[in-house]
């Protein structure tokens, strides 16, 4: 009996230790968390940054600040959420270059390989001397020698983007002149797929995404099933921060060298001057004139970054041992990053700072209350009873909008939109965001590209509504896995409706209003 009790005691102790270890062992999927002052950062500086962001013309969607490998501040502006992916636009380029780095480290290719060597079946009838000289390195450094940039024309009009790229005249000696060329990044993706037999996304999974516990990512493809490379990757904000931290740690993750440190050094050092003849004063104030690396940009303050349209940033600050990841929609990307230099950079100290529980609480409350404004509810509209349950039919128009019907009840406006023969349903909340999903493509910089969004799941959206006046209903539809929003203005007059669409990424594009007539 004594022996049995003693063994049971040991088993109980072992079980207790295992349970305690499970509770206290940090998650292997999330980055560790800490307080700002513990990592030598002033909470007041972060508060000031958030206040300045609120006053600025930048619309922030998420923000994550790492110091010494630990998250010290993180926030999402409702309806954006931490579990959602976000379109990265050209931040995707840095991931494509990293795939090249892995392939080079595995001796599957070299940055000095000639581009034409990968695609003998797609060469033009006459291969110019400059085209024959073009190397993988020239694609990495945006110095392929083309002018103008062929990207948009190619992705909209052609189905074989590799063949089209190789047919573009190369007017400068490769490696000598910088020209931002997203199709060159696509070519890197095509080269990695040719060298490895896998799409970039699949090739990176066991080498990058799985070791960093990054899940749920997706990446757009071209008409031939090649990841587009220069845009189209979607990740969560913490995934972005992890990628930056991997670079800050010279390719080491959980004690393992995932990618050679020599590649990290090579990929983040200045390779070409974007504007060698620009006045020094302009260079000193521009984040786009500090030098270009391998699909990354040098920054002021000895930093570097992955950089995507409308303000998607992964900023790596080696001197401060810090990472700042931001998703946003801004018309002024320089202004957005200036806020980082003005408020977050001076907030960092080399040593631990005294604890400040009051500031920590204030910062936490501010981060938890971040939200994007909903439409102003306005007056109690007399039109509600007149339009609820009504359907409006539209004259033929460029948007192919056929019908709209409205249902208003319990502070929710349900709208059905028929485009051609397809029906899309949305819910908009009064003073709140109503989540949903749709297969209707939202605003996007490269929306006209062939195969755009092919194979991707429905878009996650959030809707809110308000009345601008007694007869004008404003519907705001946020595509919250992207930077963009569509606002639909509906003006009711008697038995007719005028509908206007406005996309947030096209502030100067005034689209004509569409006229509809009440049918029931």
HELIX and SHEET records of a PDB file:
HELIX    1   1 UNK A    2  UNK A   24  1                                  23    
HELIX    2   2 UNK A   37  UNK A   39  5                                   3    
HELIX    3   3 UNK A   43  UNK A   55  1                                  13    
HELIX    4   4 UNK A   89  UNK A   91  5                                   3    
HELIX    5   5 UNK A   92  UNK A  105  1                                  14    
HELIX    6   6 UNK A  115  UNK A  118  5                                   4    
HELIX    7   7 UNK A  120  UNK A  122  5                                   3    
HELIX    8   8 UNK A  129  UNK A  133  1                                   5    
HELIX    9   9 UNK A  136  UNK A  140  1                                   5    
HELIX   10  10 UNK A  151  UNK A  157  1                                   7    
HELIX   11  11 UNK A  161  UNK A  167  1                                   7    
HELIX   12  12 UNK A  182  UNK A  196  1                                  15    
HELIX   13  13 UNK A  200  UNK A  204  1                                   5    
HELIX   14  14 UNK A  205  UNK A  209  3                                   5    
HELIX   15  15 UNK A  237  UNK A  248  1                                  12    
HELIX   16  16 UNK A  261  UNK A  268  1                                   8    
HELIX   17  17 UNK A  280  UNK A  285  1                                   6    
HELIX   18  18 UNK A  318  UNK A  320  5                                   3    
HELIX   19  19 UNK A  333  UNK A  339  1                                   7    
HELIX   20  20 UNK A  340  UNK A  345  3                                   6    
HELIX   21  21 UNK A  357  UNK A  368  1                                  12    
HELIX   22  22 UNK A  384  UNK A  387  1                                   4    
SHEET    1   A 6 UNK A  70  UNK A  76  0                                        
SHEET    2   A 6 UNK A  59  UNK A  67 -1                                        
SHEET    3   A 6 UNK A 322  UNK A 329 -1                                        
SHEET    4   A 6 UNK A 312  UNK A 317 -1                                        
SHEET    5   A 6 UNK A 304  UNK A 308 -1                                        
SHEET    6   A 6 UNK A 297  UNK A 298 -1                                        
SHEET    1   B 3 UNK A  86  UNK A  87  0                                        
SHEET    2   B 3 UNK A 233  UNK A 235 -1                                        
SHEET    3   B 3 UNK A 218  UNK A 219 -1                                        
SHEET    1   C 2 UNK A 252  UNK A 253  0                                        
SHEET    2   C 2 UNK A 256  UNK A 257 -1                                        
SHEET    1   D10 UNK A 434  UNK A 438  0                                        
SHEET    2   D10 UNK A 459  UNK A 469 -1                                        
SHEET    3   D10 UNK A 422  UNK A 430  1                                        
SHEET    4   D10 UNK A 412  UNK A 419 -1                                        
SHEET    5   D10 UNK A 401  UNK A 409 -1                                        
SHEET    6   D10 UNK A 391  UNK A 394 -1                                        
SHEET    7   D10 UNK A 514  UNK A 518 -1                                        
SHEET    8   D10 UNK A 496  UNK A 503 -1                                        
SHEET    9   D10 UNK A 485  UNK A 493 -1                                        
SHEET   10   D10 UNK A 472  UNK A 479 -1                                        
END                                                                             
